């Protein structure tokens, strides 16, 4: 298959991002993946993917270190910004440092690096939590792209992950308007499916606990949608290439 171009995936070792990397490689793309430490064994699953040996390059990068992102994004046609901190528990001792700064400043760093590299399109993977936490939204009305989680409500209830994703997405939208960068936002909800990496992610851990009979592990009574990971990856990629390439 002929080389189709070069794409960067941030947080490449994560649950969703790993599937995006896998599908991009299968379509013949050169993939730049950002990880915390390329030599870490927890990223070995990426190196085992088909075509990874010749078409995948892992970059050591930090969302708060702009230059490391520039190195990974340089020369890329597109970027999938998937990386964002997820708290291991609902208790976050220092939300500004642990969640807010990496999510918000990190997203802006990625977008600025994309502008510098003249990237054609960026897919920012946000979250359903940036939409669903809004107590003022009319009851029974479908929550669409016009609905945003209420930031003050998130702060009051200490839902820091929700706040971090909401802030990051709104900042991405504002940056796109000011800079002219082509930014597409995607808000996945509860994502379940086969796991490529050796570690268990937060969504799958909830399912595992439920299957083991853990009655204390529950999910909020909110609208969520279960998706098979490979299907979600295809959605992301088709969004990115809609104006440039048709993927089949």
N, C-alpha and C positions, 0 to 999 in steps of 0.2 A: 504494500500500500504506500502511495506517495505521501511524503510529509505534508501535513495540512497547515502547520503553523505552530506557534509557541504560546502556551497558556500557563499562568501561575495559579496555584491553589494554596491559599494560606491555611495554616493549621492542618496540613496534609495528612497527618497521622490520625486525625479524629474520625469519629463514626461516619458522619455524612461525607466529609472530605475524602476519606479513603475510597469511597465508591465513586466519587466524582473523578478522582485520579485514575481509577481502574477503567472507567468508561472512556475517558479521554484517551488513554493509552490504546484502548481497543479500537478507537477511531483513527489512530495514526498521528496523534498530536505529540509534540515535544512538551513535556510537562516539567515545570519548575515547582517544587513543593517546599513550602517553608515549614520548618520544625524547630524545636528548641535545641536539639543536639542530634545531628545526622547519624552519629555513631551509636546512639542509644539503641539497644536491642528491641525496645518497644516499637520501633519503626521498621523492623525487619520484614513485616508483612508487605510493606510497600515495595521493597526491593525484590520480593518474590513474585510480584505481579507480572503477567505476560507483557513483554516488550519493555519492562522497566530497566533492564540492563543497558539498553541502547537509547531509550527515550525519556528516562526519568532522572532528574537531578535534584537532590535535596539540598536546601540552603539553611544554614543556621540563621535564624532571624528572631527578633523580638519586636512585638507590636509597638513598643515604646522607643525603639531605636530605629529612627527613620532611615539611616544609611543602610542598615541590614535589609530593609524592605526594598530599597532602591536596587540593590544588587540582585535580588531575586526576581524583580519585576522587569528589569531592563531587557529590552528586546522582545517582550511579550505582546501578542495581539490582544489578549484579554486576560482578565483576572476574576477568579472566584474567591471572594473574601468570606471565608467560612470561620476562621479563627475567632474565638471569643471565650473569655473565661466562664466556666460553669461552676458554681459553688457546690462542694461535696455534700453540704447540709443546708438547711434553711437558715441556720445561724451564721452570720458573716461578721466577724469581729471588726474588720476595717473595710467597709464596703467601698469607700472612695479609692483606696489603694488596690484592693483585691479584685474589684469588678468594674467600677465606673471608669477609672483612668484607662485601663487596658482596652475596654470596649469602645469608649468614645474617642479618646485621643488616638488609640490604635487604629480605629476605622479611618479617621482623618489622615493619619500618616500613610495608610495604604492608598487612599484616594489621591493624596498629593503626589505620591510616588507614581501612581498611574498617569497623572497629568504630565509629570516630567518625562515619563517614558512614552508618551503619546499613545497610550492604550486605547483601543477602539471601543471596548465595552467592559463594564465591571458589573458582576452580579454580587450584590451584597446579601448574604444570607442572614436575615434578621430572625424573628421568632413570632409565633402566635401570641406570645406574652406581650408583644409591643402593641397588640390590638385588643386583647380580651379583658384587660383590667380597667374597665371604665364604668363605674356605678351609675353614671348619669346617662348612659346610652339607653334609648327607649327599649323597654322590655318587649321581646318578641321580634325586634328588628334585626335583620341579618347584619353582622359586623363585617364590613368590607374595608377597602383601602382608605375610606374616609374616617374610619374609627381609629382612635389612638388611645392607648392606655393612659389614664390620668396620672401624671407624674407626681403630683402632690399626694394622691391616694396611695401610690406605690411607696412613697417615702413614709407616710403615716403608718402603713401596714408593714413596713420594713421588707417589702418585696423587692430586694435589691437587684436580683437577676432581671426581673421585669423592667425595672427602672433603667438598668444598664442597656438593655436591648432597645427600649423606647428612645432613650437619649441618643444612642448610636445611630439609629435609623433616621431620626429627625435631622441630626447633624449631616448625615450622608445626603439627605434630600436637599438641604440648604446648600451644601457644597456643590452638588450637581447643578443647581439653579444658577449659582454664581459663576462657576467655572466653565459650564458647558460640557462637562464630562458626561458621557453616556452611562448612567447608572440605573440598573434595574434592581428592585428590591423584592425579595421573596420571604414570606413569613410562614415557615413550616410550623406545624403544631406538634403533636406527639408522633415521633417517627420510630417505627419498629421494623425490624427485618434482620437478615443475616448479618453477622459481624465479621469483618475482615481482620481487625486487629486482635491482639491477645487479651486486651483488657476490656472490662465491661463498662459501657457508658451509662449515664444516669437513667435514661428512658428504659433501657433493657433491664437495668437492675430492679426497677419497680416491677416489671413484668415477672422477673425471676422470683422475687419475693412473694408476689401474689400466687404464683404457681406452686410455691413451697408452703402455702397456707398461712402466710404472715398476714393476720387480720388487722394489724396496726398500720400496715402500709396501704394507703389509699390515695386516690387521685381526686382532685377537686371536681365538683360537679359543674364542669364547664364544657363548652363545645370543643371536642378534640377529634382528630382524624388519624387513623392508623394507616401508614403507608409503607410499602415494601421499599427498601433502600434503593435498589437498582432503578426502580421506576422514578423515584425522586431525583436521582442523579440525572436521568434523561431529561426531566423537566428543566433542571437548571441549565443543562447544556443547550437545549433547544431555545431557551430564553436568550442565552448569550449569542447564539449564532443566527437568530431569526433574520437579521438583516444582512448577513454575510455568507452563511453556509447552510445548506440543508442537510441535516443528519438523518440517516435512516436506520 
